[in-house]
Amino acid sequence: MVRRLLLLSYGVLCYALSLATFLYAVGFIGGFLTPTQLDDPAQGSLTAALAINGGLVGLFALQHSGMARRGFKRWLTRFVPEAAERSTYVLLSSVALLLLFWQWQPLGGIVWQVQGEAARAAVFAVYALGWIVVLATTFLINHFDLFGLRQVWLAFRGIPYTPLKFATPGPYRLVRHPLYIGWFTVFWAAPTMTAAHLLFAVGTTAYILAAIRWEERDLIAAHPEYASYRRQVPMLLPRLQAKSDPSVSGNGLRPAAGKTRFTSAGSSATDSPR
């Protein structure tokens, strides 16, 4: 019983850290309230700043996608309980993001700047909408499984973990990765786009586009019906008239995982099946 309680406490703490990281990210990217910000004035050498920032984005990408691979999960569960694997992923994702927030090097320089209070407020509204999409889609795909709480709760109760069923809730009938659309909105909806913000947006966008390919290979291996879903439903841009395919409908939820979790865990409804 003590071991189960410790496991549950570990999962809850990892989840709490991920929520704190999520909230910090809102201010860091948006440029308000947080001690460090994406668009702070330039400091130090431009070459050093580019190298450090590129390394920080690369480190997060390596952790976020590397730990989501099935082979790495099998290796990790040799050292941590299987029920804690997802929480550990969430923990290390949060640590990688917090390191990025702490060590990010502003570059100065303005790429574009929206003029007028009303126009700037509109861009901020789109930015806020992006965060709402990110959060809402995690609940569509089972928020608590995505962040590891369901796994540790079932283990605490002595109930075996059962993977979530494949299905296409809400916007997943229109595009395969609505969560990533939310992230792209967050990255690019900036009333003032500085050089550092542009570097961050380009780097994270490129990572997500590459990560989609990796995670979809895993999904097809874990869920054969995903191949049909991928043929029928576009990746990011919805069709004006969607094709119908009964093999991709259902009432369950697809397994979720690391993708893109660019939240401290973040990613699409289809990421990283257990």
N, C-alpha and C positions, 0 to 999 in steps of 0.2 A: 504493500500500500504506500509506503514511504517513497519507493522508487517511482510509482505512478504519479504521486503528488509532485515530486521533483520534476518529472517530465512535463506535467501540465504547467507548472510554474515557469519552466524554461520557455515553453511555447508562448505563454502569455507575455513574458518579458520581451521576447523577440518581436511579438506583434506590437507591443507598446512602442518599442524603438522604431519600428517601421512607420507607425503613425506619426511619431515625432519627426522622422525624416521626411515624410510626405508633407507635413505642414511647413517645415523649413524650406523644402523645395519650392513651395508656392511663393514664398517671399524672396528666395534667392534668385529664381528665374524672373519673377515679376519686378524685382527691384524695390522692395519695401520691407521694413520692419526687421529683417535679419541683419546680424552683425557683418556678415560677408555677403556680397552681391555679385551677380554675373557681370554687371555693367559699372563697377567701381572705376575710378580714374586709374590710368596706367601707372605702373610702378616698376622700376628696374628695366632690365634688358628685354627688348622685344624677342630676341632669339631664345633666351632662357624661358620667357613666358610661353612662347609657342611650344617649346619642348615639354615643359611641365604640363601644360594643358592637354597636349596630345597624349602624353603618358597617362594622365588621370582618366581621360575618356577611354583610352585603350585598356587600362586596368579594369575599369568597370565592365567594359564589353567582354573581356576575357573571363572575369568572374561570373558575370550574369549568364553568358551563354555556355561557358565551360561546365559550370555546376549543374546546368539544366540537362546535360546529355545523359542518356541512360547508362553509359559505361561509367561515368563519374559517380552517378548515384549508387551503382552497385559497389563501387570502391568505398565510397563514404560510409555506407551502412555496415562496413566491417568495423568501424570505429564508433559510430553513434547509433542509437536505436533507430530502427526504420521509421517509427512514428515521429522522430525528431528531425528526420532528414529535411523536410520542407522548412521547418522552423530555422534550421541551421542555414539553409539557403537564404531565407529572408534576413537573418541576422547579418550574414556576410555581405548581402546586397546593400543593406543599410550602412554598414561600415564603409564599403567602397564609395557610396554616395556622400557620406559625411566627410570622408577624406577629400573628395572632389570639392565639396563646398568650402572646406577649410583652406585648402591649398590652391584654389583657383587663382590664376594670375590675370587681372584685367589688362586689356590691351589699349584702351582709349580709342578715339576715332569714331565717327558716326557714319554709318552706312546709309541710313535713312532716318527721318524724324517726322512723324505725323504732326501737322500743324492744326491748331484750333482745339479748344477744350472738348467740344462735342465729339470731334473725330477721335481724339485720344481716348475719351470715355468709351466710345464704341469699340475701339481696339481692345481696351481692358475688359469689356464685356465679353468679347470673343475669347479672350484669354481665360476668363473665369468659366466660360462655357466649356472650354477644353478640359479643365479640371473636373467639372461636373460629369462630363462624358467618361473620363478616366475612372472616377469613383463609381459611377453608376454601372458601368460595364463589369466591374469586379463583382458586384452583387448579382448581376445576371448570370455569371458563370460560377457562382458560389464563392463569395468573398472569403469565407472562413476556411475553406479548403485551400484556396489560393495562397493564403497567408499562414497556413500550417496549424491553425487552431482546431480545425475539425479532426485532424490526425491525432493530436495529443489528447483531445477530449475523448475520442473513442478509446484510445489506449488507457486513459484514466478509468474509464468505465469497464474496461476489459472486453470491449467489442472489437472484432477484427475490422480492419480498414477495408472498405469496398470502394473501388474506383467509381467516379461519376460517369453516368451514361452519356454517350454522344448525342447531342441535339443542337438545335439552332434557335435559341431564344431571341426574340425581338430583332434588333438590328443585325444579328448574325445571319438572318435570312437574306439580307441585302449585300453585306460585305463580310469577308471572312475575319477581318481584324478591325472592328470598330474601336477597340481600345487604342490601337496605334493611331487611328485618326485623331483621337483625343490628345495623344502625346504630340503629334505633329502640330496640332493647333496650339498647344502650350508652348512649344519651341519657337514657333514662327509668329505668333500674334504679339508683336512688340511695337508699341508706339514709337520707341526709340531703339533702333537696331545698331548696337555698337559692333566693333570688329570682334570683340570677345564673344558677344552673343551670337554673331553670325558663325564663328568657328564652332561654338557649342551646338548650334542648331544643325549645321552641316554634318558635324561628326556624329551626333546622336541619330540624325535621320539616316545617314549611311549605314550605321550599325543596325538600326531596326530593319532596314530593307534587306540587309544580309542575313539577319537573325531569322527572318520569316522563312527563308529557304531552309535553314537548318532545322527549325522546329517542325516544319511541315513534313520533312522526311521522317522525323520521329513519329509524328502523328499518323502517317500512313502505315507505318510499321505496327503501331499499337491499335489503330482503328481502321480496318480496311475500307469502311464506308467513307472515310475522309477523302479518298481519291475521287469518288463521285461528287462529293460536296465541293471539292476544289474545282472540278470541271464546270459545275453549275453556277457557282457563286464567285463573283470577282473578288480580288484580294483587298482593294482599298476604295475603288471608285464604283459606286453602285450603277447598275444598268437602269435605263429608263423603264424597261420591261423585263423583270426577272424571269428566268426559266424555271419551270417547275420540275421537281424530282422527288418522288415520295421517299427515296432512300435517305434523304437528308433531313427529314422532319422527325419530330418526336417531342416528348414532354420532359425528358431528362435534361441534365446539364452536361456540357462537355467538360472534360478534365482541364484544369487550368495550370499554368505554370509560368516559368521565368522568362519572360521575354521581355520583356520588356518591357513588366513588372517593370517599365522604367520607374516605378514607384519604388520604393525600396524592394519591392518584389516584382513588380510588374509587368504584365504582359497580356497577351490576348487570351481569349477563352480557350484557345486551342493549344496553348503552350505546355510543354513539358509534362506529358502524362506520367503518372507513377507507374 
